[in-house]
Amino acid sequence: MAKISPNLVRRLPGIGWRQEELDKRKAEIADLRAQVRAADKARAEQLRKARAKIAKQATQIERLKLKATPANELNRVRTRSEKNASFAVLLSELRRLSVAARSVDPDFTLPMRHLTLKLHNYRLAASHGVAVPDIYRVWATREQIELSDLPEKFVIKSDGGASGKGVLPLIRVGADAFELADGTKTFSAEQVRSHLTQKSLKGPYFAEQFLDQPSGGAIPDDIKLYAFYGDVQMTLLRAVPEHAKLATMRRRYLAADGTDLGDVMPGATVDSNIAIPRDYAAMIEQAAHLSRAAGTAFVRVDFYQTGSGPVLGELTRAPGEPQLHAPSLDRAMGQAWDRARLRLETDIAHGRPYGRLYGDHPAPNPYPKQHWTHDPGHLAWAPREQPCGHWCRPG
């Protein structure tokens, strides 16, 4: 074996630096691999969140269709309304005016202001012979509400409020336990009082009869008639499996003669199998009557079907959920609104008293004695009684 020259050995570099370089490269590779793993983990988390968001949106799509009014769709309606009447545009204007009326008319002189008061609507309907729920108790304040002596089933309401927020259909299930009729929630008496503290709800507060419908169901179906000063144009039948949950409701749309209008509300779940109420013809007649008595061009008259006949649910000034109907129906109801406004103004010119008209059936004031509707000096609230044949029925 040849001997290596010492001079050559001295010229060779040491191997320590090479080991250091290898260790450095290994550390860099390990760090890069850790960065790749972290990036993969971050991407996986982002993907998980994206999928969860998509799933959540998918479960809400029915509700979003109904609650979200696309601005471009409303703009298209407004453009059409420059040449043709539009219910959606007129309703939008009514909502705007209703907000302004709060400051302009604090004394409730305008008929539109009266339609927000549930107990007033019951009194008006009863004076025209229309059935209303029995009132068990009326409380001036939330703190006065006491549920212990009420029947097993009852409904708690606020006099002012919309969209079902101030309505609780309850069933007693314990000494201080009251279950929503759909079984989704249980309240104590204190929780009922707390529920009514929502800003949009106004007193007084009252307990009324729980109405059972002949066909069964935990919550009675809604029957909503769109009335234009004596002219009922459309009825919405709404099956309600869960209290105040728009996304779970099924709908059917009818003309006044009972003709099925089909799918006239984009985004709504339409079900032609919802039965037409047994007393539908009577509801049409009573809705036309009350819409004339209310003294406004438009009002929605809500009924429930019971074993003893139609019972008023409420009078609604401006329906809250989206009202962008199919163009032909939107136009027809807009034209009906125009005609109703002209008929009302013509009747006033011919001697019809301004505002709401009470009929000649007994209808005592249900408000607490300290309520301003009992003030004899409040002329805007003074009942104007007229025989129904004068102005509330077509001649």
GUSEZA-35170 format. One line per 8 residues: their letters; for each residue x negated, y, z negated of N, C-alpha, C. Coordinates in pm, whole numbers. Layout:
<sites>
a = X:Y:Z:X:Y:Z:X:Y:Z; ...
</sites>
This chain:
<sites>
makispnl = -85:-119:0:0:0:0:-89:124:0; -55:218:93:-140:337:106:-123:427:-14; -229:486:-54:-229:576:-167:-192:715:-122; -95:781:-198:-50:915:-164:-149:1015:-216; -175:1107:-132:-275:1208:-168:-219:1299:-277; -296:1325:-382:-252:1417:-489:-214:1555:-435; -288:1600:-331:-253:1731:-274:-111:1732:-214; -78:1616:-149:56:1606:-90:163:1605:-198
vrrlpgig = 140:1534:-307:234:1528:-419:257:1667:-476; 142:1743:-486:157:1877:-543:244:1967:-455; 240:1939:-318:318:2023:-227:468:1989:-226; 506:1868:-276:649:1828:-277:724:1907:-386; 848:1958:-357:926:2031:-461:979:1934:-566; 1011:1984:-683:1064:1901:-790:1209:1860:-761; 1258:1751:-823:1396:1702:-796:1497:1761:-894; 1457:1838:-995:1550:1896:-1092:1649:1992:-1028
wrqeeldk = 1598:2073:-937:1687:2172:-875:1795:2106:-793; 1757:1988:-734:1856:1916:-653:1969:1864:-740; 1938:1813:-858:2042:1766:-949:2132:1882:-993; 2066:1996:-1019:2145:2113:-1055:2241:2153:-943; 2193:2146:-817:2277:2180:-702:2393:2082:-688; 2360:1952:-708:2466:1851:-700:2572:1873:-807; 2529:1904:-929:2625:1929:-1037:2712:2051:-1006; 2645:2153:-947:2719:2273:-912:2826:2243:-807
rkaeiadl = 2785:2162:-706:2881:2126:-601:2997:2045:-658; 2968:1953:-749:3073:1873:-812:3170:1961:-889; 3116:2061:-962:3202:2152:-1039:3293:2232:-946; 3233:2279:-833:3313:2354:-737:3425:2268:-679; 3390:2142:-647:3492:2051:-592:3602:2026:-694; 3564:2006:-820:3663:1983:-925:3754:2104:-942; 3691:2224:-934:3771:2347:-946:3867:2363:-829; 3819:2332:-708:3907:2340:-590:4022:2241:-601
raqvraad = 3989:2119:-649:4095:2020:-665:4200:2066:-768; 4152:2131:-876:4245:2184:-977:4333:2293:-917; 4271:2378:-833:4349:2483:-767:4454:2424:-674; 4416:2316:-601:4512:2249:-512:4628:2191:-593; 4593:2124:-706:4698:2067:-790:4791:2176:-844; 4733:2290:-888:4815:2400:-940:4904:2457:-831; 4848:2471:-709:4928:2523:-598:5041:2426:-564; 5011:2296:-564:5115:2196:-537:5225:2202:-643
karaeqlr = 5184:2219:-769:5280:2226:-878:5368:2351:-865; 5303:2465:-828:5379:2589:-812:5479:2577:-698; 5432:2516:-587:5522:2496:-473:5638:2405:-510; 5610:2301:-586:5716:2209:-629:5817:2280:-718; 5768:2369:-807:5857:2443:-896:5943:2542:-815; 5879:2609:-717:5953:2700:-631:6061:2624:-552; 6025:2507:-503:6121:2426:-429:6237:2382:-518; 6203:2342:-643:6308:2303:-737:6404:2417:-763
karakiak = 6347:2538:-787:6432:2654:-814:6518:2689:-693; 6459:2678:-573:6535:2710:-452:6651:2612:-434; 6623:2483:-458:6729:2383:-444:6839:2405:-549; 6799:2442:-672:6898:2468:-777:6984:2589:-741; 6919:2690:-683:6994:2810:-644:7094:2777:-533; 7048:2697:-436:7137:2657:-326:7255:2576:-379; 7227:2485:-472:7334:2403:-529:7434:2489:-605; 7384:2588:-680:7473:2676:-754:7561:2756:-659
qatqierl = 7499:2806:-552:7575:2882:-454:7680:2796:-386; 7646:2671:-362:7742:2581:-297:7865:2558:-384; 7845:2548:-514:7960:2526:-604:8046:2650:-617; 7990:2767:-585:8065:2891:-600:8122:2944:-469; 8105:2870:-361:8137:2927:-230:8285:2962:-216; 8377:2882:-275:8519:2913:-266:8551:3042:-338; 8491:3058:-457:8516:3180:-534:8459:3301:-463; 8338:3285:-404:8277:3397:-335:8358:3439:-213
klkatpan = 8417:3343:-144:8499:3376:-27:8616:3464:-67; 8675:3435:-184:8794:3507:-227:8761:3639:-295; 8652:3643:-373:8625:3761:-455:8542:3865:-381; 8459:3821:-287:8371:3915:-218:8441:3964:-92; 8474:4092:-87:8537:4151:30:8426:4208:119; 8398:4143:231:8287:4192:315:8314:4334:364; 8215:4420:349:8232:4559:390:8260:4569:540; 8193:4485:619:8214:4494:764:8355:4452:801
elnrvrtr = 8413:4356:727:8551:4315:757:8648:4427:723; 8629:4492:607:8716:4603:570:8700:4718:670; 8578:4739:719:8558:4843:820:8633:4810:948; 8635:4682:985:8711:4644:1105:8860:4670:1084; 8909:4640:962:9050:4667:932:9078:4816:941; 8987:4897:884:9007:5042:887:9008:5093:1032; 8921:5038:1115:8918:5081:1255:9049:5047:1325; 9100:4926:1299:9228:4887:1359:9341:4977:1309
seknasfa = 9331:5022:1182:9440:5096:1122:9453:5237:1178; 9354:5283:1255:9366:5414:1316:9480:5417:1417; 9513:5301:1473:9624:5292:1568:9739:5210:1514; 9710:5119:1422:9813:5031:1367:9810:5035:1215; 9928:5027:1155:9935:5025:1009:9862:4903:955; 9804:4917:836:9730:4807:773:9763:4800:625; 9811:4683:580:9839:4664:438:9711:4678:356; 9601:4622:404:9475:4628:329:9430:4771:308
vllselrr = 9440:4854:410:9398:4994:398:9491:5071:306; 9622:5052:320:9717:5121:233:9699:5079:87; 9670:4950:65:9646:4903:-71:9519:4964:-128; 9416:4976:-45:9292:5040:-89:9318:5185:-129; 9399:5255:-52:9434:5393:-85:9514:5400:-215; 9605:5306:-235:9684:5303:-358:9595:5283:-479; 9497:5194:-469:9406:5172:-580:9328:5300:-612; 9282:5369:-508:9208:5494:-529:9296:5598:-597
lsvaarsv = 9419:5613:-551:9511:5710:-611:9546:5672:-754; 9554:5542:-781:9589:5497:-915:9483:5538:-1017; 9358:5536:-975:9250:5580:-1063:9262:5730:-1089; 9286:5807:-983:9300:5952:-999:9420:5987:-1085; 9527:5906:-1077:9651:5936:-1151:9632:5930:-1302; 9531:5859:-1349:9511:5847:-1494:9487:5984:-1557; 9412:6069:-1488:9383:6202:-1542:9487:6304:-1499; 9542:6289:-1378:9640:6384:-1328:9774:6368:-1399
dpdftlpm = 9809:6242:-1435:9941:6213:-1492:9929:6137:-1624; 9875:6198:-1729:9862:6127:-1857:9995:6096:-1923; 10102:6165:-1882:10234:6146:-1944:10321:6043:-1872; 10264:5972:-1776:10337:5866:-1707:10464:5919:-1637; 10448:6026:-1562:10559:6078:-1483:10575:6000:-1353; 10465:5960:-1291:10468:5893:-1161:10517:5749:-1173; 10602:5704:-1082:10650:5566:-1086:10537:5463:-1080; 10430:5493:-1005:10320:5397:-996:10256:5372:-1131
rhltlklh = 10260:5472:-1221:10201:5457:-1354:10283:5363:-1441; 10414:5359:-1420:10501:5274:-1501:10476:5126:-1475; 10434:5093:-1353:10423:4953:-1314:10307:4880:-1382; 10224:4951:-1456:10114:4884:-1528:10157:4835:-1666; 10279:4865:-1707:10324:4835:-1843:10420:4717:-1844; 10376:4604:-1898:10452:4479:-1888:10586:4487:-1962; 10587:4541:-2082:10712:4547:-2157:10812:4641:-2090; 10762:4749:-2033:10851:4837:-1956:10912:4761:-1840
nyrlaash = 10831:4681:-1769:10881:4606:-1654:10990:4506:-1696; 10971:4445:-1813:11074:4353:-1864:11205:4429:-1891; 11191:4547:-1951:11312:4624:-1982:11384:4665:-1852; 11307:4709:-1755:11366:4749:-1627:11437:4631:-1562; 11371:4515:-1558:11431:4397:-1495:11557:4353:-1568; 11551:4350:-1701:11667:4307:-1780:11786:4399:-1756; 11759:4529:-1736:11869:4623:-1714:11939:4598:-1582; 11875:4522:-1492:11936:4488:-1364:11983:4342:-1362
gvavpdiy = 11989:4279:-1477:12040:4144:-1484:11942:4037:-1443; 11814:4069:-1432:11711:3971:-1396:11656:3909:-1524; 11646:3777:-1528:11599:3707:-1648:11452:3735:-1675; 11419:3758:-1802:11280:3779:-1845:11253:3685:-1963; 11125:3658:-1994:11094:3571:-2108:11143:3631:-2240; 11179:3544:-2334:11212:3590:-2469:11086:3648:-2535; 11101:3762:-2602:10990:3824:-2675:11002:3785:-2821; 10898:3718:-2876:10901:3675:-3016:10854:3785:-3112
rvwatreq = 10741:3847:-3078:10683:3949:-3165:10617:4057:-3078; 10615:4180:-3130:10540:4290:-3067:10457:4355:-3176; 10325:4373:-3149:10235:4435:-3248:10174:4560:-3188; 10170:4666:-3264:10114:4792:-3216:9963:4783:-3198; 9894:4704:-3283:9748:4692:-3276:9707:4546:-3278; 9585:4518:-3236:9532:4380:-3238:9525:4327:-3381; 9489:4414:-3475:9470:4371:-3614:9599:4317:-3675; 9713:4360:-3622:9842:4316:-3676:9886:4179:-3624
ielsdlpe = 9817:4127:-3524:9860:4002:-3462:9856:3888:-3563; 9966:3819:-3578:9978:3705:-3669:10049:3593:-3594; 9984:3475:-3589:10035:3365:-3507:10101:3253:-3586; 10096:3258:-3718:10136:3143:-3799:10285:3109:-3787; 10369:3209:-3762:10513:3182:-3759:10569:3172:-3617; 10481:3159:-3517:10526:3146:-3378:10557:3000:-3345; 10633:2975:-3236:10662:2836:-3197:10535:2760:-3161; 10551:2630:-3134:10436:2546:-3099:10369:2594:-2970
kfviksdg = 10449:2640:-2874:10396:2690:-2747:10442:2835:-2729; 10349:2922:-2688:10383:3062:-2668:10276:3125:-2580; 10301:3248:-2538:10205:3322:-2455:10177:3456:-2522; 10049:3488:-2537:10007:3617:-2590:9969:3707:-2472; 10017:3832:-2476:9988:3926:-2368:9956:4064:-2424; 9878:4139:-2346:9860:4282:-2371:9954:4357:-2278; 10006:4471:-2323:10099:4547:-2240:10031:4600:-2115; 9906:4640:-2126:9828:4686:-2012:9712:4594:-1985
gasgkgvl = 9686:4568:-1858:9579:4477:-1819:9618:4401:-1695; 9518:4350:-1620:9545:4284:-1494:9458:4160:-1479; 9485:4083:-1372:9407:3966:-1333:9408:3854:-1438; 9510:3849:-1520:9523:3742:-1617:9433:3754:-1738; 9354:3864:-1750:9262:3877:-1862:9336:3893:-1994; 9451:3961:-1991:9525:3983:-2114:9639:3886:-2133; 9627:3765:-2077:9733:3664:-2085:9672:3534:-2138; 9727:3482:-2248:9679:3357:-2307:9797:3263:-2331
plirvgad = 9819:3163:-2243:9922:3063:-2269:9867:2958:-2368; 9925:2951:-2487:9865:2874:-2595:9958:2765:-2648; 9895:2657:-2698:9966:2547:-2762:9901:2525:-2898; 9980:2523:-3003:9927:2503:-3137:9879:2358:-3153; 9751:2341:-3193:9696:2207:-3212:9642:2188:-3354; 9657:2289:-3438:9611:2280:-3577:9660:2399:-3656; 9625:2402:-3785:9672:2510:-3872:9626:2646:-3821; 9504:2652:-3769:9453:2776:-3711:9375:2743:-3585
afeladgt = 9439:2664:-3498:9376:2623:-3373:9481:2625:-3263; 9449:2695:-3153:9543:2714:-3044:9470:2687:-2913; 9518:2588:-2840:9451:2546:-2718:9515:2612:-2596; 9428:2658:-2502:9481:2705:-2375:9562:2593:-2310; 9669:2630:-2241:9759:2529:-2186:9689:2433:-2090; 9580:2479:-2025:9508:2388:-1934:9406:2301:-2005; 9394:2317:-2139:9305:2232:-2217:9159:2268:-2210; 9125:2382:-2153:8984:2415:-2132:8918:2488:-2249
ktfsaeqv = 8998:2540:-2344:8939:2618:-2452:9033:2621:-2570; 8976:2635:-2690:9055:2644:-2812:9019:2772:-2886; 9121:2840:-2940:9102:2966:-3012:9152:2952:-3155; 9088:3026:-3244:9148:3055:-3374:9226:3185:-3358; 9307:3221:-3459:9381:3346:-3452:9285:3465:-3438; 9173:3459:-3511:9076:3569:-3503:9013:3576:-3364; 8990:3461:-3301:8933:3461:-3166:9033:3515:-3064; 9161:3491:-3087:9263:3551:-3000:9256:3703:-3011
rshltqks = 9251:3753:-3135:9240:3898:-3153:9113:3953:-3089; 9004:3879:-3102:8877:3923:-3044:8884:3924:-2891; 8951:3824:-2833:8965:3817:-2687:9034:3943:-2633; 9125:3999:-2709:9203:4114:-2664:9130:4247:-2681; 9003:4242:-2723:8926:4366:-2737:8864:4411:-2605; 8881:4335:-2498:8824:4373:-2369:8870:4513:-2330; 8779:4589:-2272:8803:4730:-2244:8923:4751:-2151; 8947:4658:-2058:9053:4676:-1959:9192:4650:-2016
lkgpyfae = 9200:4597:-2140:9329:4562:-2198:9379:4673:-2290; 9507:4702:-2279:9568:4808:-2359:9689:4754:-2436; 9704:4799:-2561:9819:4760:-2642:9942:4838:-2602; 10053:4805:-2667:10071:4704:-2771:10051:4561:-2717; 10061:4465:-2811:10040:4325:-2780:10164:4248:-2821; 10193:4140:-2751:10317:4069:-2782:10306:3920:-2755; 10394:3846:-2821:10406:3701:-2800:10539:3676:-2733; 10536:3595:-2627:10659:3568:-2553:10677:3418:-2531
qfldqpsg = 10791:3384:-2478:10830:3247:-2450:10735:3182:-2350; 10696:3058:-2376:10618:2978:-2282:10716:2912:-2186; 10701:2936:-2057:10796:2887:-1957:10747:2755:-1897; 10828:2652:-1907:10796:2523:-1847:10866:2512:-1712; 10794:2467:-1609:10855:2452:-1479:10911:2311:-1462; 11020:2295:-1386:11084:2164:-1372:10992:2056:-1318; 10898:2093:-1231:10811:1994:-1168:10695:1952:-1256; 10687:2007:-1377:10578:1973:-1466:10455:2057:-1438
gaipddik = 10341:2018:-1494:10219:2096:-1480:10194:2176:-1605; 10069:2182:-1648:10036:2251:-1773:10065:2400:-1765; 10039:2460:-1648:10060:2602:-1629:10158:2621:-1513; 10264:2699:-1530:10361:2717:-1423:10298:2776:-1297; 10347:2732:-1180:10301:2789:-1054:10343:2935:-1044; 10257:3015:-981:10289:3156:-956:10369:3169:-828; 10470:3254:-831:10551:3283:-712:10549:3434:-696; 10475:3484:-596:10446:3626:-584:10507:3680:-455
lyafygdv = 10604:3770:-469:10676:3823:-354:10633:3966:-326; 10589:3992:-203:10542:4123:-161:10662:4201:-107; 10707:4302:-185:10833:4370:-156:10809:4519:-125; 10875:4568:-21:10857:4704:26:10992:4776:22; 11027:4831:-94:11150:4905:-116:11269:4832:-52; 11292:4712:-101:11406:4633:-57:11377:4533:53; 11256:4529:105:11221:4442:216:11108:4348:174; 11140:4221:149:11038:4122:112:10975:4067:240
qmtllrav = 10846:4088:256:10777:4049:378:10706:3915:367; 10653:3884:250:10572:3763:236:10573:3716:92; 10564:3584:75:10555:3524:-59:10432:3436:-68; 10358:3452:-175:10244:3366:-205:10285:3269:-315; 10282:3139:-282:10300:3033:-383:10160:2991:-426; 10136:2988:-556:10000:2960:-605:10005:2853:-713; 9949:2736:-683:9938:2628:-781:9817:2656:-869; 9837:2649:-1002:9735:2696:-1097:9694:2581:-1189
pehaklat = 9591:2504:-1153:9546:2397:-1242:9470:2446:-1363; 9399:2560:-1350:9323:2616:-1462:9359:2763:-1476; 9373:2808:-1601:9415:2945:-1628:9313:3046:-1575; 9362:3140:-1490:9284:3254:-1442:9158:3214:-1366; 9156:3095:-1303:9040:3050:-1223:9079:3052:-1076; 9043:3161:-1006:9082:3176:-865:9029:3063:-778; 8906:3018:-804:8843:2920:-717:8914:2786:-717; 8990:2754:-821:9056:2623:-829:9201:2627:-780
mrrrylaa = 9251:2743:-745:9392:2756:-710:9417:2718:-564; 9533:2654:-540:9579:2624:-404:9692:2720:-370; 9704:2755:-243:9800:2857:-202:9884:2811:-84; 10003:2871:-77:10088:2855:40:10157:2988:65; 10165:3027:192:10222:3156:228:10351:3136:306; 10457:3208:264:10589:3194:325:10643:3329:369; 10726:3327:473:10807:3444:507:10928:3445:414; 11003:3556:415:11119:3568:326:11222:3460:352
dgtdlgdv = 11232:3410:475:11329:3305:506:11278:3165:479; 11158:3153:421:11101:3024:388:11012:2966:495; 10996:3033:609:10906:2984:713:10763:2982:664; 10693:2871:690:10553:2858:649:10467:2944:740; 10388:3035:682:10305:3126:761:10168:3067:793; 10135:2953:734:10008:2887:763:9890:2951:694; 9773:2940:758:9648:2988:700:9629:3135:735; 9685:3224:651:9680:3367:678:9586:3441:584
mpgatvds = 9510:3367:502:9415:3430:411:9279:3361:426; 9187:3419:506:9056:3357:524:8988:3329:391; 8936:3207:377:8864:3169:256:8949:3104:150; 9084:3114:161:9172:3055:60:9196:2908:90; 9221:2829:-16:9257:2689:-1:9408:2682:17; 9452:2662:142:9595:2662:175:9646:2518:171; 9760:2498:104:9818:2365:88:9967:2373:121; 10005:2319:237:10145:2325:280:10234:2230:202
niaiprdy = 10175:2149:113:10255:2055:33:10310:2119:-96; 10268:2241:-128:10326:2309:-244:10474:2332:-216; 10558:2288:-307:10703:2291:-284:10757:2434:-289; 10851:2462:-200:10922:2590:-206:11011:2588:-330; 11012:2694:-410:11092:2694:-533:11239:2668:-504; 11303:2598:-596:11445:2564:-581:11531:2689:-566; 11498:2796:-640:11578:2918:-638:11512:3027:-556; 11447:2988:-446:11372:3084:-366:11461:3196:-312
aamieqaa = 11580:3163:-264:11669:3265:-209:11707:3369:-315; 11731:3322:-438:11764:3414:-547:11645:3503:-580; 11525:3447:-573:11405:3527:-599:11389:3637:-495; 11415:3605:-369:11405:3705:-263:11503:3820:-291; 11626:3785:-326:11727:3886:-352:11689:3973:-472; 11643:3909:-580:11608:3985:-701:11484:4071:-679; 11387:4021:-601:11267:4099:-572:11302:4223:-490; 11389:4207:-392:11432:4322:-312:11502:4424:-400
hlsraagt = 11587:4377:-490:11661:4464:-583:11565:4542:-672; 11473:4471:-738:11380:4537:-831:11286:4632:-759; 11248:4599:-635:11157:4688:-563:11225:4821:-531; 11356:4821:-511:11429:4946:-493:11439:5022:-626; 11462:4949:-734:11476:5014:-864:11346:5075:-913; 11231:5016:-874:11101:5063:-923:11066:5202:-871; 11123:5240:-756:11098:5374:-704:10964:5393:-638; 10902:5284:-591:10776:5291:-517:10794:5222:-382
afvrvdfy = 10709:5257:-286:10721:5196:-153:10681:5050:-155; 10587:5012:-241:10543:4872:-249:10531:4828:-395; 10572:4707:-422:10548:4642:-550:10549:4491:-526; 10461:4420:-594:10467:4274:-588:10548:4225:-709; 10647:4143:-682:10736:4093:-788:10702:3946:-810; 10656:3914:-932:10611:3778:-964:10717:3705:-1045; 10748:3582:-1002:10847:3500:-1070:10788:3366:-1112; 10859:3300:-1205:10838:3160:-1236:10969:3086:-1213
qtgsgpvl = 10958:2963:-1161:11076:2878:-1148:11094:2799:-1277; 11210:2808:-1339:11239:2730:-1460:11365:2648:-1435; 11396:2560:-1529:11515:2480:-1516:11643:2559:-1517; 11640:2678:-1577:11760:2761:-1585:11762:2870:-1478; 11664:2871:-1387:11663:2969:-1280:11535:3052:-1277; 11529:3154:-1191:11409:3238:-1184:11393:3322:-1309; 11268:3338:-1354:11235:3427:-1465:11121:3517:-1420; 11134:3647:-1446:11031:3741:-1404:10900:3715:-1476
geltrapg = 10791:3718:-1400:10658:3715:-1460:10609:3856:-1486; 10602:3936:-1381:10566:4077:-1397:10585:4149:-1265; 10579:4281:-1271:10573:4365:-1153:10428:4411:-1139; 10372:4394:-1020:10231:4426:-998:10219:4542:-902; 10154:4648:-946:10139:4768:-864:10046:4745:-745; 9929:4686:-771:9827:4667:-667:9758:4533:-691; 9794:4428:-618:9731:4296:-638:9580:4306:-638; 9516:4235:-731:9374:4253:-753:9283:4170:-666
epqlhaps = 9317:4045:-639:9226:3962:-561:9223:4011:-417; 9120:3974:-338:9111:4024:-200:9239:4004:-121; 9277:4106:-44:9403:4105:29:9381:4126:178; 9274:4068:233:9247:4079:376:9314:3964:449; 9442:3980:476:9519:3877:544:9486:3874:694; 9538:3773:761:9522:3765:906:9574:3893:970; 9514:3938:1081:9550:4069:1140:9699:4088:1165; 9768:3987:1215:9910:4004:1246:9991:4028:1119
ldramgqa = 9961:3956:1010:10033:3974:884:9994:4106:819; 9866:4141:825:9820:4268:770:9892:4384:839; 9907:4375:969:9974:4481:1044:10123:4485:1011; 10187:4367:1005:10331:4362:975:10362:4420:838; 10279:4386:738:10304:4439:604:10269:4588:595; 10171:4632:673:10141:4775:677:10256:4854:737; 10316:4800:842:10432:4866:903:10551:4866:807; 10569:4756:734:10678:4750:636:10657:4855:526
wdrarlrl = 10532:4876:487:10500:4978:386:10535:5117:438; 10499:5144:563:10533:5275:623:10684:5296:623; 10759:5197:668:10905:5209:673:10963:5228:534; 10907:5155:435:10957:5165:297:10936:5306:242; 10820:5363:268:10792:5498:218:10890:5599:279; 10918:5584:407:11012:5676:473:11155:5656:422; 11195:5530:399:11329:5505:345:11345:5563:206; 11241:5545:123:11247:5598:-13:11258:5751:-11
etdiahgr = 11178:5816:70:11183:5961:77:11319:6009:131; 11375:5934:225:11507:5969:278:11614:5955:171; 11606:5846:92:11702:5828:-17:11692:5940:-120; 11571:5981:-153:11554:6090:-249:11615:6219:-193; 11594:6239:-64:11654:6358:-2:11806:6354:-6; 11862:6231:-6:12008:6215:-8:12064:6203:-150; 11979:6224:-251:12031:6227:-386:11982:6119:-480; 11901:6024:-432:11849:5922:-524:11761:5989:-628
pygrlygd = 11783:5963:-758:11694:6019:-861:11551:5971:-838; 11455:6057:-867:11313:6024:-850:11272:5920:-954; 11187:5826:-913:11128:5731:-1007:11212:5606:-1025; 11184:5535:-1135:11251:5408:-1159:11395:5433:-1204; 11482:5338:-1170:11623:5349:-1207:11663:5227:-1288; 11714:5250:-1409:11766:5140:-1490:11905:5102:-1442; 11936:4972:-1451:12070:4926:-1423:12159:4939:-1545; 12280:4881:-1536:12377:4899:-1644:12392:4776:-1733
hpapnpyp = 12293:4683:-1729:12293:4570:-1823:12221:4612:-1952; 12260:4557:-2067:12193:4592:-2193:12044:4558:-2188; 11961:4653:-2226:11815:4632:-2223:11750:4726:-2323; 11746:4686:-2451:11686:4772:-2554:11536:4790:-2532; 11483:4899:-2582:11340:4929:-2572:11262:4832:-2662; 11173:4748:-2605:11102:4648:-2687:10978:4701:-2756; 10938:4826:-2731:10814:4877:-2788:10830:4906:-2938; 10720:4902:-3013:10725:4938:-3156:10782:5078:-3173
kqhwthdp = 10846:5102:-3286:10916:5228:-3309:10826:5351:-3296; 10697:5334:-3327:10606:5448:-3321:10555:5474:-3179; 10590:5388:-3083:10540:5403:-2947:10603:5525:-2880; 10528:5589:-2790:10574:5714:-2730:10699:5697:-2643; 10731:5575:-2603:10853:5557:-2522:10979:5580:-2603; 10968:5586:-2736:11084:5616:-2821:11101:5766:-2846; 11009:5846:-2794:11016:5991:-2816:11126:6051:-2730; 11234:6103:-2788:11344:6159:-2708:11303:6282:-2629
ghlawapr = 11194:6346:-2668:11148:6463:-2596:11060:6431:-2477; 11027:6304:-2459:10940:6264:-2348:11027:6244:-2224; 11052:6352:-2153:11149:6350:-2045:11108:6257:-1931; 10978:6240:-1910:10933:6154:-1802:10974:6008:-1825; 10998:5974:-1951:11031:5836:-1984:11181:5818:-2008; 11257:5925:-2006:11401:5914:-2032:11466:5822:-1930; 11536:5717:-1975:11598:5622:-1882:11702:5690:-1793; 11692:5664:-1663:11792:5712:-1569:11873:5591:-1523
eqpcghwc = 11994:5581:-1572:12079:5466:-1540:12167:5498:-1420; 12174:5400:-1329:12257:5411:-1211:12321:5274:-1184; 12447:5268:-1150:12505:5140:-1108:12424:5083:-992; 12399:4954:-996:12310:4893:-897:12359:4913:-753; 12489:4925:-735:12540:4941:-600:12504:5074:-536; 12457:5172:-616:12428:5304:-560:12299:5305:-479; 12190:5259:-540:12061:5270:-474:11979:5141:-470; 12014:5042:-550:11930:4923:-565:11968:4808:-473
rpg = 12080:4821:-405:12119:4721:-305:12139:4792:-172; 12101:4728:-63:12121:4794:67:12269:4815:94; 12302:4926:157:12442:4957:185:12499:4870:295
</sites>
